[in-house]
Amino acid sequence: MTPTIREERLKIPTVHGGQLFLRCIEQQESSRAVVLMLHGLGSSGDVFIGEGHGLANYLSELGFTCYVPDLIGHGQSWPHISRHLEHSVHDIVEEDLVRIFSQIEKTLNGRPLYVVGQGFGSVLLLSAFAKHPLIQKLTEGFVHFNARRSTTISGASHRLLSKALWRKLMNGVGAVRGDVPLHWTSQANQPEALSWYRTFLNWSEGDWVDEVDQFNYAAKIRALTLPPSLYLASRSQGYWSNTADVREFMRELGTHNARMLILAKGDGNLRNYNSLSMLQHDDAWVDHFPVILDWLNERIRQQGQPV
């Protein structure tokens, strides 16, 4: 029998007069765990839903409560992206994510919370984890999809590509348009705020340090105890999803219970996935989504809770 799924839509006020759009997707019956899913650049919460075919749909049908926010300027959050958008990456880490976690905390009722990030969304989540005790207290595990912070490991070809395409061309077009047209590539489906994109580039090619208060995220993360983490990466040598960069990101976070899964036909999967299809393609439901389910269930059992 197909479970009855309900969707609740919330709006969370944040700085600069903005409103974060947050969807809660769950069965009518009570769930055993809660999962927060944060999208990356050039995307929105829809990447986890995908017309009913995404990871949030899969997990909610199997008894998890899934919270899926749209960051400011994306999806149904407000305001929309423009050259006048005041919201910065610092605001996301310092304000938005804390407010989202605080909202979710009210509904946990003793259930564990697991956190999923797509691409740069994982970097934002870990930045907030480094800074805020509330997020450290609530997070029982991370799942990362094509998450990478730096491109320093993946070679000279990436540095040349970055300078020619991502840093010069995309920056120049973004300065004219008022946003960066990441949806022109196969890795995204909507434009991105220019200031966020520049922070992404700076962190990709330099240190992981807050541009406003100079907080050193890398140093703080290594001083903390990270919860168990699952890393999924597409078998790619591209700028956005290089497996060497994903491994380096896992290493940079310090010693922790970590597992990495590479998704590609040559590694036994049904297809070669990219940053979008790995989260919402129909094949993912029988390919790697069950691996994520097993990993989550293992974490729940280790905490002594029924699965």
C-alpha positions as CSV (number, residue, x, y, z in Angstrom):
1,M,0.0,0.0,0.0
2,T,1.4,3.4,-1.0
3,P,1.9,5.6,2.1
4,T,0.0,8.9,2.3
5,I,2.5,11.7,2.1
6,R,1.8,15.2,3.3
7,E,3.7,18.4,2.5
8,E,3.8,21.4,4.8
9,R,5.1,24.8,3.5
10,L,6.7,27.2,5.9
11,K,8.2,30.7,5.6
12,I,11.1,31.7,8.0
13,P,11.9,35.4,8.3
14,T,15.6,36.2,8.1
15,V,18.0,39.2,7.7
16,H,17.6,42.0,5.2
17,G,13.8,41.4,5.1
18,G,14.1,38.1,3.4
19,Q,12.0,34.9,3.8
20,L,13.3,31.4,3.6
21,F,10.9,28.9,2.0
22,L,11.0,25.5,3.8
23,R,9.1,22.4,2.8
24,C,8.4,19.5,5.2
25,I,7.6,16.2,3.5
26,E,6.5,13.2,5.5
27,Q,4.0,10.4,5.9
28,Q,0.9,11.0,7.9
29,E,2.1,8.6,10.5
30,S,5.0,9.5,12.8
31,S,8.6,9.1,11.4
32,R,11.6,7.6,13.1
33,A,14.1,10.2,12.0
34,V,14.4,13.7,10.4
35,V,16.6,14.7,7.4
36,L,17.5,18.2,6.3
37,M,18.5,18.6,2.7
38,L,20.4,21.7,1.4
39,H,20.9,22.5,-2.3
40,G,24.1,23.9,-3.8
41,L,24.8,26.7,-6.3
42,G,22.5,27.1,-9.3
43,S,19.8,25.0,-7.8
44,S,16.9,25.0,-5.3
45,G,15.2,22.6,-3.0
46,D,13.5,21.1,-6.1
47,V,16.7,19.1,-6.8
48,F,15.7,16.8,-3.9
49,I,12.1,16.5,-5.1
50,G,12.3,16.4,-8.9
51,E,8.6,16.0,-9.7
52,G,8.2,13.3,-7.1
53,H,11.3,11.4,-8.1
54,G,13.9,12.9,-5.7
55,L,15.7,11.7,-2.6
56,A,13.2,13.5,-0.4
57,N,10.4,11.6,-2.0
58,Y,12.2,8.3,-1.6
59,L,13.1,8.8,2.1
60,S,9.7,10.2,3.1
61,E,7.9,7.2,1.6
62,L,10.2,5.0,3.8
63,G,9.4,6.8,7.1
64,F,11.6,9.8,7.3
65,T,10.6,13.4,7.8
66,C,12.4,15.5,5.2
67,Y,12.9,19.3,5.4
68,V,13.9,20.9,2.2
69,P,14.7,24.7,2.2
70,D,15.2,27.1,-0.6
71,L,18.1,29.5,0.1
72,I,17.4,33.2,-0.4
73,G,17.2,34.0,-4.1
74,H,16.3,30.5,-5.1
75,G,13.1,28.6,-5.6
76,Q,10.2,30.1,-3.6
77,S,12.3,32.1,-1.1
78,W,12.3,35.9,-1.3
79,P,13.8,38.2,-2.5
80,H,14.8,36.8,-5.9
81,I,18.3,37.0,-7.3
82,S,19.3,40.4,-8.7
83,R,22.3,42.7,-8.8
84,H,20.9,44.4,-5.7
85,L,20.6,41.3,-3.5
86,E,22.2,42.1,-0.1
87,H,22.3,38.5,1.1
88,S,25.8,37.1,1.4
89,V,27.3,33.7,2.1
90,H,28.2,35.0,5.6
91,D,24.4,35.7,6.1
92,I,23.6,32.1,5.2
93,V,26.1,30.6,7.6
94,E,25.5,33.1,10.4
95,E,21.7,33.5,10.2
96,D,19.8,31.4,7.7
97,L,21.0,28.0,8.6
98,V,20.8,28.7,12.4
99,R,17.1,29.7,11.9
100,I,16.4,26.6,9.8
101,F,17.9,24.3,12.4
102,S,16.1,26.1,15.2
103,Q,12.8,25.6,13.4
104,I,13.5,21.9,12.9
105,E,14.6,21.5,16.5
106,K,11.0,22.3,17.6
107,T,9.7,19.3,15.8
108,L,12.3,16.6,16.6
109,N,10.6,15.2,19.7
110,G,13.6,12.9,20.4
111,R,14.2,11.9,16.8
112,P,17.7,12.1,15.4
113,L,18.5,14.6,12.7
114,Y,20.7,13.8,9.6
115,V,21.9,16.4,7.2
116,V,22.3,16.1,3.4
117,G,24.2,18.6,1.2
118,Q,24.5,19.0,-2.6
119,G,27.8,20.4,-3.8
120,F,28.4,23.8,-2.2
121,G,25.4,23.2,0.1
122,S,27.6,20.8,2.0
123,V,30.3,23.4,2.4
124,L,27.7,25.8,3.8
125,L,26.4,23.2,6.2
126,L,29.9,22.4,7.5
127,S,30.7,26.1,7.8
128,A,27.6,26.5,10.0
129,F,28.5,23.3,11.9
130,A,32.0,24.8,12.7
131,K,30.5,28.0,14.0
132,H,27.3,27.1,15.9
133,P,27.0,24.8,18.9
134,L,23.3,24.3,18.2
135,I,24.0,22.7,14.8
136,Q,26.8,20.6,16.3
137,K,24.4,19.3,19.0
138,L,21.6,18.4,16.6
139,T,23.5,16.8,13.7
140,E,23.9,13.1,14.0
141,G,25.3,12.5,10.5
142,F,26.1,14.0,7.1
143,V,25.5,12.8,3.6
144,H,27.3,14.7,0.9
145,F,26.7,14.6,-2.9
146,N,29.6,15.8,-5.1
147,A,30.8,18.0,-2.2
148,R,34.2,19.7,-2.6
149,R,35.7,22.8,-1.1
150,S,39.0,23.1,-2.9
151,T,40.3,22.4,-6.5
152,T,44.0,22.4,-5.5
153,I,44.3,18.6,-5.8
154,S,42.8,18.1,-9.2
155,G,45.6,19.6,-11.2
156,A,46.7,22.3,-13.6
157,S,43.9,21.7,-16.1
158,H,41.4,22.8,-13.4
159,R,43.3,26.0,-12.7
160,L,43.4,26.9,-16.4
161,L,39.7,26.1,-16.8
162,S,38.9,28.1,-13.8
163,K,40.7,31.1,-15.0
164,A,39.3,30.9,-18.6
165,L,35.7,29.9,-18.0
166,W,34.6,30.0,-14.4
167,R,36.5,32.9,-13.1
168,K,36.8,35.2,-16.2
169,L,33.9,34.4,-18.5
170,M,31.2,33.6,-15.9
171,N,32.3,36.5,-13.7
172,G,32.2,38.9,-16.7
173,V,28.7,37.7,-17.8
174,G,27.5,37.8,-14.2
175,A,28.6,41.4,-13.9
176,V,26.6,42.4,-17.0
177,R,23.5,40.3,-16.2
178,G,23.4,40.8,-12.4
179,D,23.6,37.0,-11.9
180,V,25.8,34.1,-13.0
181,P,24.1,31.9,-15.6
182,L,25.1,28.5,-14.2
183,H,21.9,27.1,-15.8
184,W,23.8,27.3,-19.1
185,T,25.8,24.3,-17.9
186,S,24.7,20.8,-17.2
187,Q,25.5,21.1,-13.5
188,A,22.7,23.5,-12.5
189,N,19.2,24.6,-13.4
190,Q,19.0,28.3,-12.4
191,P,21.2,31.4,-12.2
192,E,23.3,32.2,-9.1
193,A,24.0,35.3,-7.1
194,L,27.2,37.0,-8.2
195,S,28.5,37.5,-4.6
196,W,27.9,33.9,-3.7
197,Y,29.6,32.7,-6.8
198,R,32.6,34.8,-6.0
199,T,32.8,33.4,-2.5
200,F,32.6,29.9,-4.0
201,L,35.5,30.7,-6.3
202,N,37.6,32.2,-3.6
203,W,37.1,29.2,-1.3
204,S,37.8,26.9,-4.2
205,E,41.1,28.4,-5.0
206,G,42.1,29.8,-1.6
207,D,41.6,29.4,2.1
208,W,38.3,28.4,3.8
209,V,38.0,31.6,5.7
210,D,34.9,33.8,6.3
211,E,35.2,37.0,4.2
212,V,33.4,39.1,6.8
213,D,34.8,38.1,10.2
214,Q,37.9,36.1,9.1
215,F,36.6,32.9,10.9
216,N,38.8,30.0,9.9
217,Y,36.4,27.2,9.1
218,A,39.0,24.6,8.2
219,A,40.9,25.0,11.5
220,K,37.8,24.9,13.6
221,I,36.4,21.8,11.8
222,R,39.6,19.9,12.5
223,A,39.3,20.7,16.2
224,L,35.7,19.3,16.4
225,T,34.4,15.8,16.4
226,L,32.5,15.2,13.2
227,P,29.5,12.8,13.2
228,P,29.6,9.8,10.7
229,S,29.6,11.0,7.1
230,L,28.8,9.4,3.7
231,Y,30.3,10.9,0.6
232,L,28.8,10.2,-2.9
233,A,30.7,11.4,-6.0
234,S,30.1,11.0,-9.7
235,R,33.1,9.5,-11.6
236,S,34.1,12.7,-13.2
237,Q,37.2,14.8,-13.8
238,G,35.2,18.1,-14.3
239,Y,35.6,21.3,-12.4
240,W,32.4,20.8,-10.4
241,S,32.7,17.1,-9.5
242,N,36.2,15.8,-9.5
243,T,36.6,12.6,-7.4
244,A,40.0,13.8,-6.3
245,D,38.5,17.0,-4.9
246,V,35.8,15.1,-3.0
247,R,38.5,12.9,-1.4
248,E,40.5,16.0,-0.5
249,F,37.4,17.5,1.1
250,M,36.9,14.4,3.2
251,R,40.5,14.5,4.2
252,E,40.5,18.2,5.0
253,L,37.7,17.7,7.6
254,G,40.0,15.6,9.7
255,T,39.7,12.2,11.2
256,H,36.1,11.0,11.3
257,N,33.9,8.0,10.5
258,A,33.7,8.5,6.7
259,R,32.7,6.4,3.7
260,M,33.0,7.3,0.0
261,L,30.9,5.9,-2.8
262,I,31.7,6.6,-6.4
263,L,28.7,6.5,-8.8
264,A,29.4,5.4,-12.4
265,K,28.7,2.6,-14.8
266,G,32.3,1.4,-14.5
267,D,31.9,1.1,-10.7
268,G,28.8,-1.1,-10.9
269,N,26.0,1.6,-11.2
270,L,23.2,1.7,-13.7
271,R,24.5,5.0,-15.3
272,N,27.0,7.8,-15.1
273,Y,25.4,10.4,-12.9
274,N,26.0,14.2,-12.7
275,S,25.2,16.6,-9.9
276,L,21.5,16.7,-10.7
277,S,20.7,13.2,-11.9
278,M,22.4,11.6,-8.9
279,L,19.6,13.1,-6.8
280,Q,16.5,12.6,-8.9
281,H,16.9,10.1,-11.7
282,D,14.6,7.1,-11.5
283,D,17.6,4.7,-11.6
284,A,18.8,6.3,-8.3
285,W,15.8,4.7,-6.5
286,V,17.3,1.2,-7.2
287,D,20.9,2.2,-7.5
288,H,22.3,4.3,-4.6
289,F,19.3,5.6,-2.7
290,P,19.0,2.1,-1.0
291,V,22.7,2.5,0.1
292,I,21.8,5.9,1.7
293,L,18.8,4.2,3.4
294,D,20.9,1.4,4.8
295,W,23.5,3.9,6.0
296,L,20.8,6.0,7.8
297,N,19.3,2.9,9.3
298,E,22.7,1.8,10.6
299,R,23.1,5.1,12.3
300,I,19.7,4.8,13.9
301,R,20.4,1.3,15.2
302,Q,23.7,2.5,16.7
303,Q,21.8,5.1,18.6
304,G,19.7,2.3,20.1
305,Q,16.5,3.4,18.3
306,P,14.1,1.1,16.4
307,V,14.4,1.0,12.7
